[in-house]
Amino acid sequence: MKEDKRFIEVTFPVKEVSEESSKEKNIRQGHISTLHIWWARRPLASSRVTSYSALIPYPNDPVKEAEIRQFIINFSKWENSLNRHYIKRTREEILSANNGVPPKVLDPFSGGGSIPLEAYRIGCEVYASEYNPVATLILKCTLEYPQKYGRKKVKRNNGLLEEEIEINPLVEDVKKWGEWVLNEAKKEIERFYPKDEDGKIPVGYIWARTILCQNPSCGAEIPLVRQFWLAKKDNKKISLYPYVEGKEVKFKIVGDGYEKMPPNFDPEKGTVSRAIVVCPICGSTIDDDTTRKLFQNGKSGQRMIAVVLYSGKGEGKTYRLATEKDMEIFKEAEKYLEEKRSKLMEEWGIDPVPDEEMNTKDPNTVAGRGYGFKKWGDLFNSRQKLALITFTERVRKAYKKMIEEGYDEEYAKAVVSYLGLSLGRLVDYSSVLTVWENNRDTIAHTYSRQALPMIWDYIEANTIGLSSGNWLSGINWILSVLSHLSQIPPVEKEEE
């Protein structure tokens, strides 16, 4: 009997493919990881070439073996993932090894879709399933919709002759309706993110949670700040500087382009570390248990400290202290939230702000650690809630409007699915657990790791702005992925 070993059973360039797989963490534009967060994603590089190596025979020829190993290394590179020559070769070799029939690949727990996507790329007939509804939506947006709706041949007149060209209607419509959602949301909430008098646009608002000093002779409000840096780059060092007036902690902005940074001031040293708080006025310490109890008993607050601004003129981000006017606008948003929340509750039959209970037994979450978070809606401040329910409402309306305009119902579902994923990205950047990443001048998202840690000072993103954490940036990330997925050549189906 002839021995028929697959290539991967004999040899495989593990080291090289592992290096390419590791690089994927830094690939952003077009990578499926940027569609929506999914834990334990398998790298596309290793999913692609291990499947290929498992489906072709070992050649029993050292020269051919070396050539295939090098081909595998090359094909594992992200920049070659859409290379038509590489894809054509893998598909032809796999068909040849399988009597001309595309192999059937079933992934019963597909998760983020890496394995079925790469099996499809190399020409397999793919079946993917999931019982988690979020994963199911991700799979449809990764495997089904780009191939079903991402290509369309149309005839267009170039001025002289009529020619047939291929367009991507899905990309065009996600872009069109993503912009429609933004423009509609702006009409309602733009007034709550006003530009400064000099035309600068808020990127976000930096908040600090607060508690009162427990020293009976002090009782001052303590802003809980883990460190004071606003920008910490080689060529740009700017910080908040806390100082005391009477029994009040006030701030200045110091550093490059601002008031000179005081000597002996260390911006790394904040007022709180691991829930242990030091009062900047009297110097007394509040232990971690007491800090948690204050939060649990509703004896904590929050204070807007600074605003990050962007002009769009190439000068980078700038900063200013928060003003009374900033707080007045926030309170107006808070008031309007209650009106809109009541209206949508009546219209939808459910609370538009998530009112489900959080797991207070899980020590990996802020709820389980005892900081007073009890419902999922507690993870957002009032203006964040207003923005998110407004975008949610507009996404729902976009679907209705598409149907009114005569869109096919299933196609409209595909378009609105990507808008829903963009909404998910917006939520990830619009919670009270997001931080200002001072070494990159950008907003870090909520799920920087697989947990919900306590964040003492957070940044509230401008959801309709022009910088990180806004609606349109989410749409652009998704369009990049959609464009990549739609360029994978369709697999020719076996004739029945």
Buried (B, 14 or more C-beta within 10 A) or exposed (E): EEEEEEBBEEBBBEEBBBBBBEBBEEBEEBBBBBBBBBEEBBBBBBBBBBBBBBBBBBEEEEEEBEEBBEBBBBBBBBEBBBEEEBBEBBBEBBBEBBEEEBBEBEBEEBBBBBBBBBBBBBBBBBBBEBEEEBBBBBBBBBBEBBBBBBBEEEEEEEEEEEEEEEEBBBBEBBBBBBEBBBEBBBEBBEEBBEEEEEEBBBBBBBBBBBBBBBBEEBEBBBBBBBBBBBBBBEEBBBBBBBEEEEEEBEBBBBBEBBEEBEEEEEBEEBBBEEBBBBBBBBEBEBEBEBBBBBBBEEEBEBBBBBBBBBBEEEEEBBBBBBEEEBEEBBEBBBEBBEEBBEEBBEEEEEBBBBEEEBEBEEEEBBBBBBBBBEBBBBBBBBBBBBBBBBBBBBBBEBBEBBEEEEBEEEBBBBBBBBBBBBBBBBBBBBBBBBBBBBEEBBBBBBBEEEEBEBBBBBBBBBBBBBBBBBBBBBBBBBBBBBBBBBBBBEBEEEEE
